[in-house]
């Protein structure tokens, strides 16, 4: 790493020392170089900075998470997730065909579907399917493909073709990151296509997120906030 590169990185670290983030274009203007030069600087060694979803931030920023642990996530903010899912359950109507996304946020919903309504659930997540299969009177449509153990979900053309080929009344979408500029994001790129298919297909798109996801930016971006019809959360996502 040459002196000029080191000086630019030090300048960026100082700018981010109080937290926050910079767009790549903003970082380039701040240093008076091109975006490609900033990328080269970051690739040149351990700078203490990371580029996530087009945003430059400190590597130890809590919004940057290098890995996703499904079991650990299941128990985080469990009470909040239950309250959010109770609100989602109140939206269900007789005869609904639902899309329930993968992850842990929507698990309380899948496990508590009412037995007095005739419902069809479409999912590509094995943990969601296992919970739904225990609910009497609920028809389950599990879309399979290549299994991804990291998220207990399936990926492939079969998944997206199944979702887009069905008439879905309500899609309940989860996200690991919700940002006013960067939109909705998740940890795994294989989740992007199913999420986008559900958003494009459903009559009503509902985002369910606990407050820990607000202001976060994860690697795999899949939608804008404007693509969602309604948000179920315990805080105003527009203010994050």
C-alpha positions in Angstrom: 0.0 0.0 0.0 1.5 3.3 -1.0 1.5 6.5 1.0 -1.3 8.2 -1.0 -3.6 5.1 -0.6 -2.8 5.0 3.1 -3.6 8.7 3.5 -6.9 8.3 1.7 -7.9 5.4 3.9 -6.9 7.3 7.0 -9.1 10.2 5.8 -12.0 7.9 5.3 -11.5 6.3 8.8 -11.5 9.7 10.3 -14.7 10.6 8.5 -16.4 7.4 9.8 -14.9 7.5 13.3 -18.3 8.6 14.8 -20.2 5.9 13.0 -22.4 6.2 10.0 -21.6 5.4 6.5 -20.6 6.9 3.2 -21.7 6.0 -0.3 -18.9 4.9 -2.5 -19.4 7.9 -4.7 -19.3 10.2 -1.7 -16.0 8.6 -0.5 -14.5 9.1 -4.0 -15.4 12.8 -4.0 -14.1 13.2 -0.4 -10.8 11.9 -1.5 -10.7 13.5 -4.9 -10.3 10.2 -6.8 -12.4 7.7 -8.7 -14.7 5.1 -7.2 -12.4 2.4 -8.7 -9.4 3.9 -6.8 -11.3 3.7 -3.6 -12.1 0.0 -4.3 -8.4 -0.6 -5.0 -7.5 1.1 -1.7 -9.9 -1.2 0.2 -8.6 -4.3 -1.6 -5.0 -3.4 -0.8 -4.9 -4.5 2.8 -6.6 -4.4 6.2 -8.1 -1.0 6.2 -10.6 -1.5 8.9 -13.3 -0.5 6.5 -15.9 -2.6 4.5 -18.1 -1.9 1.5 -21.5 -3.4 2.0 -24.4 -2.8 -0.4 -22.6 0.2 -1.9 -22.0 1.8 1.6 -18.6 2.2 3.2 -18.5 1.7 6.9 -16.2 0.6 9.7 -15.6 -3.1 9.9 -16.7 -3.2 13.5 -19.9 -1.3 12.8 -22.8 -3.4 14.3 -24.6 -3.0 11.0 -21.9 -5.1 9.3 -22.3 -8.8 10.1 -20.0 -11.3 8.4 -22.1 -14.4 9.1 -25.7 -15.5 9.7 -26.4 -18.1 12.5 -30.0 -19.3 12.1 -30.2 -20.8 15.6 -28.8 -17.7 17.2 -31.2 -15.5 15.2 -34.1 -17.6 16.3 -33.8 -16.5 19.9 -32.9 -12.9 19.3 -35.8 -10.4 20.0 -38.2 -13.4 20.3 -40.8 -11.4 22.2 -40.8 -8.6 19.6 -41.1 -11.2 16.8 -44.1 -12.8 18.5 -45.8 -9.4 18.9 -45.2 -8.6 15.2 -46.5 -12.0 14.1 -49.6 -11.6 16.2 -50.3 -8.4 14.2 -49.7 -10.3 10.9 -52.0 -13.1 12.0 -54.8 -10.5 12.5 -54.6 -9.7 8.8 -55.5 -13.2 7.6 -58.8 -13.9 5.9 -60.8 -17.0 4.9 -59.4 -18.5 1.7 -56.1 -16.6 1.7 -53.1 -17.9 -0.2 -50.1 -16.7 1.7 -46.4 -16.5 1.0 -44.3 -16.8 4.2 -40.6 -15.9 3.8 -37.6 -17.7 5.2 -35.7 -16.8 8.3 -36.8 -16.6 12.0 -38.9 -13.4 12.2 -42.0 -15.1 10.7 -41.6 -18.4 12.5 -44.1 -17.5 15.3 -46.6 -16.7 12.6 -46.1 -20.0 10.8 -46.5 -21.9 14.1 -49.7 -20.1 15.1 -51.8 -20.1 11.9 -55.5 -20.2 12.9 -57.3 -23.5 12.5 -60.6 -21.9 11.8 -59.6 -20.4 8.5 -59.0 -22.2 5.2 -55.5 -21.1 4.2 -52.8 -22.1 1.7 -49.2 -21.3 2.6 -46.5 -21.0 -0.1 -42.9 -21.1 1.2 -39.4 -22.1 0.1 -38.2 -22.5 3.7 -38.0 -25.9 5.4 -38.4 -24.5 8.9 -41.5 -22.6 7.9 -42.9 -25.7 6.2 -42.3 -27.9 9.3 -44.2 -25.4 11.5 -47.1 -25.1 9.0 -47.4 -28.8 8.5 -48.5 -29.1 12.2 -51.4 -26.7 11.7 -54.8 -28.4 11.0 -56.7 -27.2 8.0 -53.8 -25.4 6.4 -52.7 -26.5 2.9 -48.9 -26.3 2.4 -47.1 -25.7 -0.9 -43.3 -26.2 -0.3 -41.3 -25.1 -3.3 -38.1 -27.2 -3.5 -34.8 -27.0 -5.3 -31.2 -26.9 -4.1 -31.2 -27.0 -0.3 -29.2 -24.3 1.5 -28.6 -25.4 5.1 -27.4 -21.9 6.1 -31.0 -20.6 5.9 -32.9 -23.9 5.8 -34.4 -22.8 2.5 -34.3 -23.9 -1.2 -33.1 -22.1 -4.2 -33.4 -22.5 -8.0 -35.6 -21.8 -10.9 -38.2 -24.2 -9.6 -38.7 -22.0 -6.5 -39.3 -18.7 -8.4 -41.4 -20.4 -11.1 -43.7 -21.9 -8.4 -44.1 -18.6 -6.6 -44.8 -16.6 -9.8 -47.2 -19.3 -11.0 -49.5 -19.0 -8.0 -52.2 -16.5 -7.1 -50.8 -15.1 -3.8 -53.1 -12.8 -1.8 -50.6 -11.7 0.9 -46.8 -12.0 0.9 -45.2 -11.7 4.3 -41.6 -10.7 3.7 -38.7 -10.7 6.1 -35.4 -8.7 5.9 -32.2 -8.6 7.8 -31.6 -5.0 6.8 -34.0 -2.0 6.3 -32.4 1.2 5.3 -34.1 4.4 4.0 -31.7 4.8 1.0 -30.4 1.2 0.5 -33.8 -0.4 0.9 -34.3 -4.0 2.0 -31.5 -6.5 2.2 -30.7 -10.0 3.5 -27.6 -12.1 4.3 -27.9 -14.6 1.5 -28.0 -14.0 -2.3 -30.0 -17.2 -2.9 -32.9 -15.6 -1.1 -33.1 -12.6 -3.5 -35.0 -14.3 -6.4 -37.7 -15.9 -4.2 -38.3 -12.6 -2.3 -38.5 -10.6 -5.5 -40.8 -13.2 -7.1 -43.2 -12.9 -4.1 -43.1 -9.1 -4.1 -43.8 -9.1 -7.9 -46.7 -11.6 -7.7 -48.6 -10.9 -4.5 -51.7 -8.7 -4.3 -50.5 -7.3 -1.0 -46.8 -7.1 0.1 -46.2 -6.9 3.9 -42.8 -6.4 5.5 -42.4 -7.8 9.0 -39.3 -6.6 10.8 -38.2 -6.2 14.4 -36.4 -2.9 15.4 -32.9 -4.6 15.3 -33.1 -4.6 11.5 -33.7 -0.9 11.2 -30.8 1.0 9.7 -29.0 -2.2 8.8 -27.4 -2.9 5.3 -26.8 -6.5 4.4 -24.9 -7.9 1.4 -27.9 -9.1 -0.7 -30.3 -6.2 -1.6 -33.7 -7.3 -2.9 -36.2 -4.4 -2.9 -36.9 -0.8 -2.2 -39.2 0.2 0.7 -41.6 1.6 -2.0 -42.1 -2.0 -3.2 -43.9 -2.8 0.0 -47.5 -2.0 0.7 -47.4 -2.2 4.5 -44.8 -2.5 7.2 -45.4 -4.3 10.5 -42.8 -3.1 13.0 -42.4 -1.5 16.4 -40.8 1.6 15.0 -41.1 3.9 12.0 -38.8 2.5 9.3 -38.9 5.8 7.5 -37.0 7.4 10.4 -34.2 4.9 10.6 
